[in-house]
Amino acid sequence: MAVQRSFPDRFLWGAATAAHQVEGGLTNNDWWRFEQEGHIRGGDSAAVACDHYNRFREDFAELRRLGHNCHRLSIEWSRIEPAPGEFDEREIRHYRDVLGELREQGMAPMVTLHHFTSPLWFADRGGWAAAGAPEAFLPFVRKVAEQLGDLVAMWCTLNEPNVYAVQGWGLGDFPPGRKGDLRGLARVLSNFREAHVACYRELHRLTPEVPVGLAFNKWLLLPANPAHRRDRLAAGAAQALMDRWPAGGRKLERIIDAPADYIGLNHYGGQLVAFDPTRPGTQFTRRFNPPGVPVSDFDWPLVPGWMRQVLDELKPRGLPIYITEQGIAAVDDTLRQKFLLDVLEQVWLAINEDGADVRGYFHWTSMDNFEWAHGYSMKFGLLEVDRATLERRRRPSAELYARIARSNSLPSAEEP
């Protein structure tokens, strides 16, 4: 007899989005300027994106029909506070409509307060690398909590602070486009930590019943040859740097150890790390994909078992875990379906065999959208979006995910 692979009662099944990637009409933030400067593949722009700003009711209705009972979204700072200390009541009413519609559709909203975009006035002051950045962020957070907090199920203060800092100040692929600015990168992470701690306290003061956390990106770095001590040390050092932020003086703290009521996990993959004495500019390491493993369109290796490994690593923290993002860029939806099933099986195993307290899964993403510097070239959506008409069409993976969400279980081996 086949084992019924059910998930815990009240498990959350949904998708995740970010305002700039789906809404359209955002011309007052640093990403808009970055686009105008020609940094996006193919000259793409998020001027229209998916027009979700105007179509959110239809989009949420479709997700509800697909069995989703939650949704993760971001509130766009540049809409709420277009100038320092000035708040746009019309935009606040818009987001009340958005969150109210989610509630009406029976979906619990997880609200992200910073998902890679900042107002131009903030960026012009030096952005997250500048002194006073956390203090400049707090008035927006307070306003959102006061005006929208009664509709929020969970707060997510920051999205992937480690990725944001590395991409913006290390690699230059995000605004402000700086490369190799390690001091700036460290200041960004330090300010992010200070901002998260302040937000955690303030959100608990204003909305004491709403859990607060952040979305942490875990890119797994493993020794190429576990039997080689130098490979183990190289991989461990690289992982430690990726997973930590400054906590005063020379002290580094794991991002997941920051004050939080839950752990938000974004996990897309990882790489193997080998010690290489000929590469001083890369901390004497060489990173590469496991040989023979299928890859996404981003060339990220697809290793489902890594999800279970990461969840087991997070278990000792003793907090509930929500998988706040996971998915693949793939034009080939058959690949997406297989990976989705394989990853969710690993989540099920982590819960049922390892005792991981996983309470929800947010697929990245609900529909094809503006994938930052890659524009519209990367397809992550359960729903395909026609760029000419913006028509949404269900992919087979959307139907598969719907079956899982509605039944709160994985299909049996006998099901097609």
C-alpha positions as CSV (number, residue, x, y, z in Angstrom):
1,M,0.0,0.0,0.0
2,A,1.3,3.5,-0.9
3,V,2.2,5.8,2.0
4,Q,0.0,8.9,2.2
5,R,2.5,11.7,2.1
6,S,0.5,14.4,3.8
7,F,1.8,17.7,5.2
8,P,0.9,19.1,8.6
9,D,-2.6,20.5,9.2
10,R,-2.9,24.3,8.3
11,F,0.3,24.0,6.1
12,L,0.6,27.1,4.0
13,W,0.8,26.7,0.2
14,G,1.3,29.8,-1.9
15,A,3.6,31.8,-4.2
16,A,5.8,34.8,-3.7
17,T,6.2,38.0,-5.6
18,A,8.0,41.4,-5.3
19,A,6.4,44.7,-6.2
20,H,8.9,46.0,-8.8
21,Q,8.9,42.7,-10.6
22,V,5.1,42.5,-11.1
23,E,3.3,45.8,-10.5
24,G,4.4,48.2,-13.2
25,G,4.4,52.0,-13.0
26,L,7.3,52.2,-10.6
27,T,9.5,55.2,-11.7
28,N,10.6,56.6,-8.3
29,N,13.0,53.9,-7.1
30,D,16.6,53.0,-7.7
31,W,15.8,50.0,-9.9
32,W,13.9,52.2,-12.4
33,R,17.0,54.5,-12.7
34,F,19.2,51.4,-13.1
35,E,17.0,50.3,-16.0
36,Q,17.2,53.6,-17.7
37,E,21.0,53.5,-17.5
38,G,21.0,50.4,-19.7
39,H,21.9,47.7,-17.2
40,I,19.1,45.2,-18.1
41,R,19.5,42.3,-20.5
42,G,17.8,43.1,-23.9
43,G,17.0,46.6,-22.8
44,D,14.0,45.3,-20.8
45,S,12.1,47.6,-18.4
46,A,9.7,47.0,-15.6
47,A,7.6,50.0,-16.7
48,V,4.6,47.7,-17.3
49,A,5.9,44.5,-15.7
50,C,2.8,42.3,-15.3
51,D,0.5,45.2,-14.6
52,H,-0.3,43.5,-11.3
53,Y,-1.0,46.9,-9.8
54,N,-4.2,47.0,-11.8
55,R,-4.9,43.3,-12.1
56,F,-4.3,42.1,-8.6
57,R,-8.0,41.0,-8.1
58,E,-8.0,38.7,-11.1
59,D,-4.5,37.4,-10.3
60,F,-5.5,36.6,-6.7
61,A,-8.7,35.0,-7.8
62,E,-6.7,32.7,-10.2
63,L,-4.3,31.7,-7.4
64,R,-7.2,30.9,-5.1
65,R,-8.7,28.7,-7.9
66,L,-5.3,27.0,-7.9
67,G,-5.7,26.1,-4.2
68,H,-3.3,28.7,-2.7
69,N,-4.1,29.7,0.9
70,C,-1.3,32.3,1.3
71,H,0.6,34.8,-0.7
72,R,3.9,36.6,-0.1
73,L,4.2,40.1,-1.6
74,S,6.1,43.3,-1.0
75,I,5.0,46.8,-0.2
76,E,6.8,49.3,-2.4
77,W,8.6,51.8,-0.2
78,S,8.8,54.4,-3.0
79,R,5.0,54.4,-3.4
80,I,4.3,54.9,0.3
81,E,7.0,57.4,1.0
82,P,7.8,59.2,-2.3
83,A,9.8,61.9,-0.5
84,P,11.3,61.8,3.0
85,G,8.6,62.1,5.6
86,E,5.8,62.5,3.0
87,F,3.3,59.6,2.8
88,D,0.9,59.0,-0.1
89,E,-2.5,58.1,1.4
90,R,-3.8,57.0,-2.0
91,E,-1.1,54.4,-2.3
92,I,-1.8,53.3,1.3
93,R,-5.4,52.8,0.4
94,H,-4.3,50.8,-2.7
95,Y,-2.3,48.4,-0.6
96,R,-5.2,48.1,1.9
97,D,-7.3,47.0,-1.1
98,V,-4.6,44.5,-2.1
99,L,-4.3,43.0,1.3
100,G,-8.1,43.1,1.8
101,E,-8.5,41.2,-1.4
102,L,-6.1,38.5,-0.3
103,R,-8.1,38.1,2.9
104,E,-11.3,38.1,0.9
105,Q,-9.9,35.3,-1.2
106,G,-8.9,33.3,1.8
107,M,-5.2,33.8,1.5
108,A,-2.9,34.8,4.4
109,P,-0.6,37.7,3.4
110,M,3.1,37.6,4.2
111,V,4.3,41.2,3.7
112,T,7.9,42.0,2.8
113,L,9.0,45.5,3.7
114,H,12.2,45.7,1.6
115,H,12.5,43.5,-1.5
116,F,15.6,45.0,-3.3
117,T,14.1,48.4,-4.1
118,S,14.5,51.8,-2.4
119,P,13.1,55.3,-3.2
120,L,15.3,57.6,-5.2
121,W,15.6,60.1,-2.4
122,F,17.1,57.3,-0.2
123,A,19.4,56.1,-2.9
124,D,20.7,59.6,-3.5
125,R,21.7,59.8,0.1
126,G,23.9,56.7,-0.4
127,G,21.3,54.1,0.1
128,W,21.9,51.2,2.5
129,A,25.6,51.9,2.6
130,A,25.1,55.4,4.2
131,A,25.1,56.3,7.8
132,G,21.5,56.7,9.1
133,A,20.0,54.3,6.6
134,P,18.2,52.2,9.3
135,E,16.7,55.4,10.8
136,A,15.5,56.5,7.4
137,F,13.7,53.2,6.8
138,L,11.8,53.1,10.1
139,P,9.2,55.8,9.3
140,F,8.0,53.8,6.3
141,V,7.8,50.7,8.4
142,R,5.8,52.4,11.2
143,K,3.4,53.9,8.7
144,V,2.8,50.5,7.0
145,A,2.3,48.8,10.4
146,E,-0.1,51.4,11.6
147,Q,-2.2,51.6,8.4
148,L,-2.0,48.0,7.1
149,G,-1.0,45.8,10.1
150,D,-4.5,44.6,10.9
151,L,-4.5,42.8,7.5
152,V,-1.1,41.2,7.7
153,A,-0.6,37.6,8.7
154,M,3.3,37.7,8.9
155,W,5.9,40.4,8.5
156,C,9.1,39.8,6.5
157,T,11.4,42.7,7.2
158,L,14.1,42.2,4.5
159,N,14.5,39.9,1.5
160,E,17.9,38.3,1.1
161,P,20.2,40.9,2.7
162,N,23.3,38.9,1.8
163,V,22.3,38.6,-1.9
164,Y,21.3,42.3,-2.1
165,A,24.7,43.5,-0.6
166,V,26.8,41.2,-2.8
167,Q,24.9,42.0,-6.0
168,G,24.9,45.8,-5.5
169,W,28.4,46.4,-3.9
170,G,30.3,43.3,-4.8
171,L,29.3,42.2,-8.4
172,G,27.6,45.4,-9.5
173,D,24.6,43.6,-11.0
174,F,22.1,45.5,-8.7
175,P,21.9,49.2,-8.0
176,P,24.1,51.1,-7.3
177,G,26.2,48.9,-9.6
178,R,29.4,49.0,-7.6
179,K,32.0,46.3,-8.1
180,G,34.5,45.1,-5.5
181,D,33.4,47.7,-2.9
182,L,33.9,45.4,0.1
183,R,33.7,48.2,2.6
184,G,30.4,49.4,1.2
185,L,29.2,45.8,1.2
186,A,30.0,45.4,4.9
187,R,28.3,48.7,5.7
188,V,25.2,47.6,3.9
189,L,25.0,44.3,5.8
190,S,25.7,46.1,9.1
191,N,22.9,48.6,8.4
192,F,20.6,45.8,7.4
193,R,21.2,44.1,10.7
194,E,20.5,47.3,12.6
195,A,17.4,47.9,10.5
196,H,16.0,44.4,11.0
197,V,16.5,44.5,14.8
198,A,14.8,47.9,15.0
199,C,12.0,46.8,12.8
200,Y,11.5,43.6,14.8
201,R,11.0,45.7,18.0
202,E,8.8,48.3,16.3
203,L,6.6,45.8,14.5
204,H,6.1,43.9,17.8
205,R,5.1,47.1,19.5
206,L,2.6,48.1,16.8
207,T,1.3,44.7,15.8
208,P,2.1,42.4,18.8
209,E,0.2,39.4,17.5
210,V,1.9,39.3,14.0
211,P,5.0,37.1,13.7
212,V,8.1,38.9,12.4
213,G,11.1,37.4,10.5
214,L,13.2,37.9,7.4
215,A,13.9,35.9,4.2
216,F,17.4,34.5,4.3
217,N,19.0,33.1,1.1
218,K,20.9,29.9,1.7
219,W,23.2,29.1,-1.3
220,L,24.7,25.9,-0.2
221,L,28.5,25.6,-0.6
222,L,30.0,22.1,-0.2
223,P,33.5,20.8,-0.4
224,A,34.3,19.4,-3.8
225,N,36.1,16.5,-2.1
226,P,35.0,16.0,1.5
227,A,38.1,13.9,2.1
228,H,40.4,16.8,1.4
229,R,40.9,19.1,4.4
230,R,41.6,22.2,2.3
231,D,38.4,21.8,0.3
232,R,36.5,21.5,3.6
233,L,38.1,24.6,5.0
234,A,37.6,26.5,1.8
235,A,33.9,25.6,1.6
236,G,33.3,26.3,5.3
237,A,35.0,29.7,5.1
238,A,33.0,30.7,1.9
239,Q,29.7,29.5,3.5
240,A,30.4,31.4,6.7
241,L,31.0,34.7,4.9
242,M,27.8,34.2,2.8
243,D,25.7,33.4,5.8
244,R,26.8,36.2,8.2
245,W,26.6,39.9,8.7
246,P,28.6,42.4,11.0
247,A,27.4,42.5,14.5
248,G,29.6,45.2,16.0
249,G,33.4,45.5,16.0
250,R,34.9,42.5,14.2
251,K,32.2,40.2,15.3
252,L,30.1,38.4,12.7
253,E,26.7,36.9,13.4
254,R,24.7,34.3,11.5
255,I,21.8,36.1,9.8
256,I,19.5,33.3,11.0
257,D,20.4,34.2,14.6
258,A,18.9,37.7,14.3
259,P,15.8,38.3,16.5
260,A,12.9,36.6,14.7
261,D,9.7,34.6,15.3
262,Y,10.3,32.3,12.3
263,I,13.0,31.5,9.8
264,G,12.2,32.5,6.2
265,L,14.3,30.4,3.8
266,N,15.0,31.2,0.2
267,H,16.8,28.2,-1.4
268,Y,17.6,27.8,-5.1
269,G,20.7,25.6,-5.1
270,G,24.5,25.6,-4.4
271,Q,27.9,24.7,-5.7
272,L,31.0,22.7,-5.0
273,V,34.0,24.5,-3.6
274,A,37.6,23.4,-4.2
275,F,40.8,24.9,-2.7
276,D,42.9,26.4,-5.5
277,P,46.2,28.1,-4.6
278,T,46.3,29.8,-8.1
279,R,43.2,31.9,-7.4
280,P,44.1,34.5,-4.7
281,G,41.4,36.9,-6.0
282,T,38.7,34.4,-5.1
283,Q,39.9,33.5,-1.6
284,F,41.9,30.6,-3.2
285,T,38.7,28.8,-4.1
286,R,37.1,27.5,-7.3
287,R,33.4,27.0,-7.5
288,F,31.6,24.7,-9.9
289,N,28.4,22.7,-10.4
290,P,28.3,19.0,-9.5
291,P,29.1,17.1,-12.7
292,G,26.3,15.4,-14.5
293,V,23.5,17.3,-12.6
294,P,20.7,18.9,-14.6
295,V,20.6,22.7,-14.4
296,S,18.0,25.5,-14.6
297,D,18.2,28.2,-17.3
298,F,20.3,30.2,-14.8
299,D,22.7,27.3,-14.9
300,W,21.9,26.6,-11.2
301,P,22.3,22.9,-10.4
302,L,19.1,21.1,-9.5
303,V,19.8,18.9,-6.5
304,P,16.5,18.3,-4.6
305,G,18.3,16.7,-1.6
306,W,20.0,19.9,-0.8
307,M,16.7,21.3,0.4
308,R,16.5,18.6,3.1
309,Q,20.1,19.3,4.1
310,V,19.4,23.0,4.5
311,L,16.2,22.4,6.5
312,D,18.1,20.0,8.8
313,E,20.8,22.7,9.3
314,L,18.1,25.2,10.4
315,K,16.3,22.9,12.8
316,P,18.6,23.5,15.8
317,R,17.6,27.2,15.7
318,G,14.3,26.1,17.2
319,L,12.0,28.3,15.2
320,P,9.2,27.5,12.7
321,I,10.5,27.5,9.1
322,Y,8.7,28.9,6.1
323,I,10.2,28.3,2.7
324,T,9.7,31.9,1.5
325,E,11.1,31.2,-2.0
326,Q,12.0,28.2,-4.1
327,G,11.6,27.5,-7.8
328,I,13.5,27.3,-11.0
329,A,14.0,29.4,-14.1
330,A,12.9,27.0,-16.9
331,V,11.3,27.4,-20.3
332,D,10.9,23.6,-20.0
333,D,7.9,23.2,-17.7
334,T,8.5,19.4,-17.5
335,L,11.7,20.2,-15.7
336,R,9.8,22.5,-13.3
337,Q,7.2,19.9,-12.6
338,K,9.8,17.2,-11.8
339,F,11.9,19.4,-9.7
340,L,8.9,20.7,-7.8
341,L,7.8,17.2,-6.9
342,D,11.3,16.1,-6.0
343,V,11.9,19.2,-3.8
344,L,8.6,18.9,-2.0
345,E,9.4,15.2,-1.3
346,Q,12.6,16.4,0.4
347,V,10.5,18.9,2.5
348,W,8.1,16.1,3.4
349,L,11.0,13.9,4.5
350,A,12.6,16.7,6.5
351,I,9.3,17.2,8.4
352,N,8.3,13.5,8.9
353,E,11.7,11.8,9.3
354,D,13.9,14.6,10.7
355,G,11.4,16.6,12.7
356,A,11.9,19.9,10.9
357,D,9.2,22.4,11.9
358,V,8.3,23.5,8.3
359,R,5.0,25.3,8.2
360,G,4.7,26.7,4.7
361,Y,6.0,26.8,1.1
362,F,5.9,29.8,-1.2
363,H,6.8,29.0,-4.8
364,W,8.8,31.5,-6.7
365,T,6.9,32.7,-8.5
366,S,3.2,33.0,-9.3
367,M,3.8,34.4,-12.9
368,D,6.7,35.1,-15.2
369,N,8.0,38.6,-14.3
370,F,10.8,41.1,-14.5
371,E,13.8,39.1,-13.2
372,W,15.9,42.0,-12.2
373,A,19.1,42.5,-14.4
374,H,17.9,39.5,-16.6
375,G,14.7,41.3,-17.6
376,Y,12.0,38.9,-18.9
377,S,14.4,36.3,-20.2
378,M,14.0,34.0,-17.1
379,K,10.7,32.2,-16.7
380,F,10.0,31.3,-13.1
381,G,6.2,31.4,-13.2
382,L,3.5,28.9,-12.5
383,L,1.6,31.1,-14.9
384,E,3.0,32.1,-18.3
385,V,2.6,35.8,-19.2
386,D,2.3,36.8,-22.8
387,R,4.5,39.9,-23.1
388,A,2.4,41.4,-25.9
389,T,-1.1,41.0,-24.3
390,L,-0.1,40.3,-20.6
391,E,-2.6,37.4,-20.7
392,R,-1.9,34.8,-18.0
393,R,-1.9,31.1,-19.0
394,R,-1.6,28.2,-16.6
395,R,1.4,26.0,-17.1
396,P,1.0,22.3,-16.2
397,S,3.2,23.0,-13.2
398,A,0.4,25.3,-11.9
399,E,-2.1,22.4,-12.1
400,L,0.3,20.0,-10.4
401,Y,1.0,22.5,-7.6
402,A,-2.8,23.0,-7.3
403,R,-3.3,19.3,-6.7
404,I,-0.7,19.3,-4.0
405,A,-2.1,22.4,-2.3
406,R,-5.7,21.3,-2.4
407,S,-4.9,17.8,-1.0
408,N,-2.2,19.0,1.3
409,S,-0.2,16.0,0.2
410,L,2.1,14.7,-2.5
411,P,0.7,12.6,-5.3
412,S,1.1,8.8,-5.0
413,A,3.4,7.0,-7.3
414,E,0.3,5.6,-9.1
415,E,-1.1,9.0,-10.0
416,P,-0.2,10.5,-13.4
